[in-house]
Amino acid sequence: MGMAGIGETHPIFLAEGLADLERDLAVIYTAIAKTAQSVSKQLPFLLGMTQSLNPFGEKQAKLDVFSNDAFGEALMETGRVGWLASEELEIPLKGSSPEKDSLSIAMDPLDGSSNITTNNPLGSIFGIWRGKLPQRGRDLIAAAFVTYGPTLTLTFTTSRNVDQFVEIKEGPDSGKFALAYQNMKLPPKPEVYGIGGTRAEWIAPVERFVRKIEARGMHLRYGGTFIGDYNQILQRGGIFSYPSHKGKPGGKLRISYETAPMSFITELAGGSSSDGKISILDLSPSSLTQTSPFYVGNSDLVRELEAEIAAG
């Protein structure tokens, strides 16, 4: 992957980085970037829990609600979105004039909110399609994610690449996003892995696979926030998984909101995804809430794990 932007005499700012994109996508990415800054600024203040539940019966953090409302309002105000689905909404929002080829967005407005009080990295995930949802990941036209960590970053797909921009905190360009990594690729030599759930819950093929990669010197890096853990795979190479469990064969992560957008990004970065048999991008979810086992990272590791699963 190529580093760029913030260390150069003439950094590439977000507007320039979006100049060659389809106008609708440039407007959407700009709205995401600006709203992410608002969410980031609220992190020190909205750390409590509300008494309400989201559509999946999970208690919503105040920041969950704020993030959902902020991204929802900003994206709908662009006038480019026909439908907007969110993990925090029971019914997708409909734009003023949704057409057959309108942009549709499925988002996880705040990934990892259970880790708010422990100050772990958080994230936001966006999948962008044309037409009504749900659709296959293979039909995505773009995807993006935000990381709220020591720095605020926006990572998104162009027509061919994955680029990452970072918010500048000080100086005359404070508040702007500058290109940090261009045409990101997973390193060919994988270093780390992260597997969700407890080892006792893993199906036998996953446990066998982990023993093998540990014996090869790969290191466990798992913080319990999807975006935080995925960033390590993108930067250092390896594999991330929320696998099929003995008591939860369908996994935990949702295809439309989480795994399809991140699988789309991964493929453009030279990696692969799988539900244990086929690419996540080739799944056809019947609902926005459908889950699947999820394995993503360097292609050789994903293929190796698929072989373990096929062996039973």
Secondary structure as GFF3:
##gff-version 3
##sequence-region A 1 312
A	DSSP	beta_strand	2	3	.	.	.	ID=ss1
A	DSSP	alpha_helix	14	17	.	.	.	ID=ss2
A	DSSP	alpha_helix	23	42	.	.	.	ID=ss3
A	DSSP	beta_strand	49	53	.	.	.	ID=ss4
A	DSSP	beta_strand	59	61	.	.	.	ID=ss5
A	DSSP	alpha_helix	62	77	.	.	.	ID=ss6
A	DSSP	beta_strand	81	86	.	.	.	ID=ss7
A	DSSP	beta_strand	93	94	.	.	.	ID=ss8
A	DSSP	beta_strand	103	111	.	.	.	ID=ss9
A	DSSP	three_ten_helix	113	115	.	.	.	ID=ss10
A	DSSP	beta_strand	122	130	.	.	.	ID=ss11
A	DSSP	three_ten_helix	137	139	.	.	.	ID=ss12
A	DSSP	beta_strand	142	148	.	.	.	ID=ss13
A	DSSP	beta_strand	152	157	.	.	.	ID=ss14
A	DSSP	beta_strand	162	167	.	.	.	ID=ss15
A	DSSP	beta_strand	177	182	.	.	.	ID=ss16
A	DSSP	beta_strand	192	195	.	.	.	ID=ss17
A	DSSP	three_ten_helix	199	201	.	.	.	ID=ss18
A	DSSP	alpha_helix	204	215	.	.	.	ID=ss19
A	DSSP	beta_strand	219	220	.	.	.	ID=ss20
A	DSSP	alpha_helix	226	236	.	.	.	ID=ss21
A	DSSP	beta_strand	238	242	.	.	.	ID=ss22
A	DSSP	pi_helix	255	259	.	.	.	ID=ss23
A	DSSP	alpha_helix	260	268	.	.	.	ID=ss24
A	DSSP	beta_strand	272	274	.	.	.	ID=ss25
A	DSSP	three_ten_helix	280	282	.	.	.	ID=ss26
A	DSSP	beta_strand	294	297	.	.	.	ID=ss27
A	DSSP	alpha_helix	299	311	.	.	.	ID=ss28
###
